Amino acid sequence: MSPKKILFNPFDKEFQQNPYPTYDRLRQEDPVHKSIFDTWIVTRYAESESILKDKRFAIDNLPERLKQKNRYLKNGNLNPLAETLDKWLFFLNPPEHTDLKAILAPLFSQSALESMRSEIQAVVDNLLDDLCQKGEMDIIADFVAPLASLTISKIIGLPVEDYDKLINWSSDSIVVFEHPMSLENYQKRNQIVIENKQYFLKKITEYKQYSNNGLISYLINKKNNESLMTDDEIASICIMLSDTAQDSMKGLVGNGMFALLNDPQSLEYLKQNPDEIKNAVEEFLRYDSPIQFAARMAIENVDIAGKSICQGDTVLVYLGAANRDPEIFSNPDRLDFNRRSRGLAFGGGIHHCLGQFLGKLEAQVAINALIQRLPNISLNTQHITHYKSIMLRRLISLPIKFEPSLS
């Protein structure tokens, strides 16, 4: 009896809870798979890396797709959302992509961000000073969300007291990348973008009079000297950085801590060897990638691994699957902080993630502080639920318990 043909359905609850068995089977049986949704699913590392660098594959034109959805709305339109996304790095092509990344890259380089390590450490310590006395917390809501928001607020140059606004606006922001998605969800995100942009436009106006050392003032200065960006473009960039920084941190720190709490030996090793935290964060990114896939569209006919991909076809490069390819990573389902091979968690090609060094730095400080400062840390629930998303892999919450501090 022949084995049952594999059916790839990313909306399946079992898959969303643990996609890795499905990835394993796809890699073995059909590594470039045509799904029931008429998209190509790529799961091997070799093809994934190649496609991300291949100029025959373009980025998804989500802004244009959103504008086309206006015809199905009874009231209003999705233009504010589409026009904001149209200025994000994710959806720009050269030369616009090259120009914008050149402006932002100096602020997000590894050396520039490393100078923030002590500031991030101070934020982490302040958060834990309050939480340590309680003996329990939700790592996502009580710790990661404020940490990510406070950090990006500092980088953008926003008042510290406004960090909670960024948390609210960034909630569920990743849904704009989901495909397919309901018109109702797009409309909800459209309204959030309108409110968010109004806030940033107000700050831009203020900072033209009273500048600081943040990103907004930096971009205003660039604009004045070189006439590169409008206020609307600056606001859109700030929304991009705020939203993506917070979602990715929830996934990276949450997934990493969850993996450690289910692997006492690795947890103890990292506690005894804090200098290994950089390698550990790289391994967490590989082991349970916060962003599971990157979408591309073929702009000409391409043959990949014996399959004929036609011009206009959508290709989903599954980073989460590539990062567990046994051809690249030995014992891929096991945490190993001694690995030196890096995964594709931040994508590849010209659209690799601008904020990768910020994410790694925050995660290094955050995870190290959690395991060093919280004695006898353990899970405080038997029911872990993953966020309902086909692209983002993170937990809704991560309740833990530990010995409370007496001071």
N, C-alpha and C positions, 0 to 999 in steps of 0.2 A: 504494500500500500504506500503510495507516494505521500510525502509530507504535505501538510496543508500549506497552501500558498500564503505568504506573509501579507498581512493587511495593516498598513501603517495608518493609525488614526491618533493624532496628537491630542484630540479632545477626550480620549478615553481616560477615565478616572485612574485606572490602574497604571496606565502609562505616565500620567502626570505625577503620580506618587513615586514611581521608579521607572524611568525610561530606559535604563541601561541594558536590561535583557533584550529589549527590542532593538536597540542599537547594535548589540552583539550579533543578533541574527541577521540584521540587514547587512552588516559589514561582510558576513560570511556568505550570504546567499544572493544578495542583490545590492551592492554598494552604491550604485547609481540607480535609484528606484523611482519609478513613476507612480505617484500616489493616487488614491481615489479622488483627490482634490485637483488633479491634473497639474501638480507641481513635481519637480524632481527633488528627491531627497538624497543628499550626498553624505556618507557616513565614514569613509576612510580618510585618514590623515593626508595621504598623498594627493588625492583629487581635491580635497578641501583646500589645502594650501595653494595648489595650482590655480584653482578657480578664483580665489581671492586676489591673486596677482595678475590674472588674465584680463587684458584689455578688451577681450571679446565679450566680457560680462560687465554690464553696467549696474549701477545701484538702482533700487526700486524707486520709481517716481511717484511716491506717495502723495506729495502736494497736488499733483495734477489729478490723481485718482480721486482725491477728496473733492476737488472742484467739480468733477463729473458727477459726484453723488448729489449735488445740489438739486438736480432735476427730480429727485425722488422725495424731496422735502416739501411738506405742505406750507411751512412757514420758515422764514429766515434762510440762512446759508452757512456753509462751513468755511467761508473765505478767510476769516481771521485765523483759524487754525491752519489752513493750507498756506497762507502767506507767511505765517510764523515758521512753520516747518521748512518752507522753501529756502530759508536763510540758515538752516542748521547744516553743519558739516556733513552729516549723514547723507544729505540729499543734494549736495553740490558736486559738480564736476569741474575739472580744470578748465580754464585758469582760475575761476572763482574759488574753488576749493583750495588750490595752491596758495592763493593770495591770503585768504582768511587764516589758513593754518599757519602761515608764516608770521602773521600778526600775533596769534595766540600762543604758538609753540614756546617762545621764551618764558612765558609765565608758568607753563606746565612741564618744563623740562625737569629731569631728575635732579639736577643740581639746584635749580630754583626752589623746588618743593622741599628738598632736604633741609633747607634753611627754616622750614616751618615745623620741623619735627618737634622742637621744644614747645611750640604753641599748641600743637595737636595734643602732645602729652599733657599739657596743662588743662586742656578741655576735658580729656579723658579722666584725669585725676579728680577734677572738680565734680564730674558726674558720679564717679565711683565713691567719692567721699560721702555723698548723700545716700547712695544705694547700698553701700557696704553694711550699714547698720540695720538693714531690714531683713537680711537673711534670705531674701528671694527677690526676683525681678523677672521681667520679660526682656530678654536681650534686645529684641527688635524695637519694641515701642519705647522702653525706658532708657535705652543706652544708644543703639545705633542711629535711630532716627534723629535725636537731638545732636549727636556727634556730627553726623554728616551735614546737617543743616547749619550748625554753628561754624563748621569748617568752611563750607562754601560761602557762607555769609561773609566771613573774614576775607576770603579771596576776592569776592566781588566788591567788597567795601560797604556792606550794608550795616545798619545799626544792629547790635547784638540782640536787642529786644524784638526784632522782627523775624527771628529764626522760626518761630512757630507758624508764621504765615507761609513760609517756604515749605514746611512740612505738609501743610494742608493742600497747597497748590500742587505739590509733586505727587501726592497720593494717587496711585493708579495711573501715573503719567505714561507708563510703558504701554498702555493699551493702544496708543496710536500706532504702534508697530504691528499689532496683531492683524492677521488677515486669514479668514474674513472676520468682520466685527459689525455689530449692529449700528444702525444709524443713530439710535438713541445714545449709545456710548460715545460716538463721535460728537454728537451735539453737546453732551455733558462736558467733554474735554474742550470743545470749542468755547463754551462759556467760561471755563476756568482760565483758558488762555487770554480771553478778553480782560478778565480781572487782573491776572498776573501782569500782563503787558502795561495796563494802566499804572500799576504800582511802579514798575521799572521806568516808565517814561517820566513819572513824577520825580523819581530819584535822579534820573539823568538831568532834568532841569535844575534840581537843587545843586548837583555836583558841578554844574557849569559855573556856579558862583562860589561854591565851597568844596574844593577838591580834596581827596584823600589819597591813600596809597593803594586803593583797590582797583579792580579791573575796569569798572565804569569810568573812573577818572583817566585811567590809562588809555581806554578807547576814545574818550572825548579828546584827549590830547593828540592821539593819532589822527583823529578826524580833522581837528583844527589845522594840523600841520600838513596833512596829505590828502584831505577831502576823500577819505576812503569809505566812511560809513555814515548812514543816516541814523537818527535817534531810534527809528523803528528797527533798524538792523541791530543796533547795540542791545536794545531790549530783547530781541529774539535770541541773541547769543546768550544773554544772561539767563533766559528761561531754559535754554538747552543745557547749559552747565549745571544749573540748579536741579533740574529734574533728573538728569542722567546720573549725577553724582550721588544723589540720595538713593535711587533705586538700586544702583550697582552695589553700594555699600551694604544695604540690607541683605542682598544676596551673598556677597563675599564673606562678610563677618558671620552672618547667620548660618550659612552652609558650612563654613569652616568650623565654627564652634559645635555645630550639630555632629559633624564628623568626629571631632575630638571626644565629645561626650559619649559617643558610641564606640570609642577605641581607647580604653583606659591606658593601654601601654603607650600609645602615641601621645596622649595627654601628659602622662608622667615624664616621658622623654623630653617634651618641649618645655615642661616646667623646670626640669633640671638643666636644660640646655637653651637658655633664652637667646643665645647668639644665633641659633638656627631659625629664628622667626622669619627671616627673609626667604629662606628656602621653603619654609613651611607655607607661607602665603602663596608662593608660586605653585606649590603642590595642591593647596586648596582650590586655586583657580583651575587647575587641570582636573582634579578629582570630581568636582561638582560645580561646573561652570555656571555662573549667574546668568549669562546670556547664552541661550542654547543654540541659536542659529543666526546666520546672517543671510539676508535675501539678496539675490542678484537676478538680473534678466539678461538672457542671451541676446546680443545685438547682431549676431549672424549665426548661421548653422555651425555647430561644434560637435565633434565626436569625443566623448569622454568615456573611458573604460568600456568600450564596445557599444555604448549607447549613443544614439543620434539625437542631440538636443537641437531643437529648431529655433530659429530667430523668433524672439518674442516670448519664449518659454521662461517661466519663473523657476529658479533654482534656489533651494534652501540648503545652504552649507551648514550642516549640524556640527557646530563647534564642540558641543558636549559629547558627541559620538567620536569625533576625531581625536579628542583628548583622552580617550580610552582605547585607542587603537593599539593592540598588542604588537603590531609591527614596529611601533615607535617606542612604546612604554611597556617594559616587562612588568608582569603582574599588575595590570592597569587598574584592577578593582581594589587595590590595596594602597593605603597611605604610605608614602615613602619619602621622607624629608631629605634623603640623600640623592634624589634624582637631580640630573643636570639638564636633561632634555626639557624644554619649555613647550607648553601647549599653545593653542590658538584662542585662548579665552578672550583676548582683546581684538580678535579679527586679524586681518593681514592686508597687504597691499597699501594703497594710498589712504584707505579708509580705516586703518588701524586706530584704535581709540586714543584720542588726545589725552584723556584723563587717566591713563593707565598708571602712571607713576603716583598720582594723587591717591588712587584707590589702593594701591599696594602699601603706600606709606601709612594711610589711615588704618588699614587692616593690621599691619605690623604692630602699631602702637596699641590698638584696641584689643586685639586677641592676646597679646603678651600681658597687658594689664589685667585682663579678666582672669587668666589662669594663674598669674602670680599673686593677685590680691584677694582672690576669693577662695578660702580654704574649703576642701572637700566639695567642690562644685559638682553638681549632678543635675540631670533632668528633673523637672518638677511636674511632669505630665506623662500620661501613657498614650496620648492622642496628639500626634503631630500632623498638621495639615499644611499642604503646600498651596501657595498662592495660585489661583486659577488663571493660568496663562500658558500659551503654547511657546512663547519666546523666553520669558523670564522664569528662572528657576530659583525660588526662594521660599522661605517659610512665612506663613502669616504671623506666627508668633513663636517664641522659643523660651518658655518658662523654665527657670532654673532655681535651685536652692543651694545654700552654702552656709557656712558658719558665720553668723553676723559679727561685725566688729563691735567691740565694747566701747571704743572711743568715739 
